[in-house]
Amino acid sequence: MKNALLLISVCLAGLPLLSQQANSGALGPDKWTVGTVMQVKEDPGTKSDGASSGKSYDISVKVGDTMYVVLYTAPAGNALAPYRVGLDLAVLVGSKTLTFNDKLGRTREVPILSRETIAPQPPQ
């Protein structure tokens, strides 16, 4: 009887994992993929109001054959965005936003300013 309860507990514990795999397939709405930071520029519309808010950056992120330019506002006192060129990160592309997790694991959603389809690069 004890072994049967243990077996049932193990089977039940695995159910959430199976449902996550089923939901993350091609039919699922949330499809995380890899994006690469290609360019970081300070946003020309950034207002300098001291330490109360961070700087804003136009960040170009390549995802597959599409280049997205997003507006990212760094937290006050954080000037790391210019040093992120070449960084690969998991992104979730929406119709108007791009979502990613920062270094501390917080989910950030930023507006997409523009998107452009780019020609695939031939293998070198």
C-alpha positions as CSV (number, residue, x, y, z in Angstrom):
1,M,0.0,0.0,0.0
2,K,2.8,2.4,0.9
3,N,4.5,1.7,-2.5
4,A,1.3,2.3,-4.4
5,L,0.8,5.7,-2.7
6,L,4.4,6.6,-3.5
7,L,4.0,5.7,-7.1
8,I,0.7,7.7,-7.4
9,S,2.5,10.7,-5.8
10,V,5.4,10.6,-8.2
11,C,3.0,10.3,-11.2
12,L,0.9,13.3,-9.9
13,A,4.0,15.4,-9.4
14,G,5.0,14.9,-13.0
15,L,1.6,16.2,-14.4
16,P,2.5,19.9,-14.3
17,L,5.6,19.2,-16.3
18,L,3.7,17.4,-19.0
19,S,1.1,20.1,-19.3
20,Q,3.8,22.8,-19.6
21,Q,5.4,20.9,-22.5
22,A,2.1,20.5,-24.2
23,N,1.3,24.2,-23.9
24,S,4.7,25.4,-25.0
25,G,4.5,23.8,-28.5
26,A,4.0,25.6,-31.8
27,L,0.3,26.1,-31.1
28,G,0.9,27.9,-27.8
29,P,0.6,31.7,-27.7
30,D,3.7,32.2,-25.6
31,K,6.8,31.3,-27.7
32,W,10.0,32.4,-26.1
33,T,13.0,32.6,-28.5
34,V,16.5,33.9,-28.6
35,G,17.2,37.5,-29.5
36,T,20.6,39.2,-29.9
37,V,21.3,42.8,-28.9
38,M,22.8,44.3,-32.0
39,Q,23.0,48.0,-31.2
40,V,22.3,50.4,-28.3
41,K,21.8,54.1,-28.8
42,E,20.7,56.7,-26.3
43,D,17.1,57.7,-27.2
44,P,17.1,61.3,-28.5
45,G,13.8,62.0,-26.6
46,T,15.4,61.2,-23.2
47,K,14.8,64.0,-20.8
48,S,17.5,64.6,-18.2
49,D,15.7,65.1,-15.0
50,G,18.5,64.0,-12.7
51,A,18.6,60.8,-10.7
52,S,14.9,60.4,-10.4
53,S,14.6,58.4,-13.6
54,G,17.0,56.4,-15.7
55,K,18.1,57.1,-19.3
56,S,16.2,55.7,-22.2
57,Y,17.8,53.7,-25.0
58,D,16.8,52.6,-28.5
59,I,18.0,49.0,-28.5
60,S,18.1,46.9,-31.7
61,V,17.4,43.2,-31.1
62,K,17.7,40.6,-33.9
63,V,15.2,37.8,-33.6
64,G,15.4,35.3,-36.5
65,D,15.1,37.3,-39.7
66,T,13.6,40.4,-38.0
67,M,15.3,43.4,-36.4
68,Y,13.2,45.0,-33.7
69,V,14.0,48.5,-32.2
70,V,12.6,48.8,-28.7
71,L,12.6,51.6,-26.2
72,Y,14.2,50.6,-22.9
73,T,14.3,52.9,-19.9
74,A,17.0,51.9,-17.5
75,P,16.3,52.0,-13.8
76,A,17.8,55.1,-12.1
77,G,21.5,54.7,-11.5
78,N,21.8,51.8,-14.0
79,A,23.9,52.6,-17.1
80,L,24.6,49.1,-18.2
81,A,22.5,49.1,-21.4
82,P,25.3,50.4,-23.7
83,Y,27.5,47.4,-22.6
84,R,24.9,44.8,-23.7
85,V,25.8,44.7,-27.5
86,G,26.2,41.0,-28.5
87,L,24.2,39.7,-25.6
88,D,21.8,36.8,-26.4
89,L,18.7,36.7,-24.3
90,A,15.3,35.0,-24.3
91,V,12.6,37.2,-25.6
92,L,8.9,37.0,-26.2
93,V,7.7,39.0,-29.2
94,G,4.2,40.4,-29.0
95,S,2.3,42.6,-31.5
96,K,3.4,45.8,-29.8
97,T,5.9,44.8,-27.1
98,L,9.0,42.7,-26.6
99,T,9.3,40.9,-23.2
100,F,12.6,39.8,-21.6
101,N,13.9,39.0,-18.1
102,D,16.6,41.3,-16.7
103,K,19.7,40.0,-14.8
104,L,17.7,39.9,-11.6
105,G,15.0,37.7,-13.1
106,R,12.4,40.5,-13.3
107,T,10.2,40.4,-16.4
108,R,10.5,43.6,-18.4
109,E,8.1,44.5,-21.2
110,V,9.3,47.3,-23.6
111,P,7.4,48.9,-26.5
112,I,8.5,48.0,-30.1
113,L,9.3,51.2,-32.0
114,S,9.9,49.5,-35.3
115,R,10.5,46.2,-36.9
116,E,12.2,45.3,-40.2
117,T,12.7,42.0,-42.0
118,I,16.3,41.5,-42.8
119,A,17.9,39.2,-45.4
120,P,19.3,36.0,-44.0
121,Q,23.1,36.0,-43.9
122,P,24.9,33.3,-45.9
123,P,26.9,30.8,-43.9
124,Q,30.6,31.7,-43.6
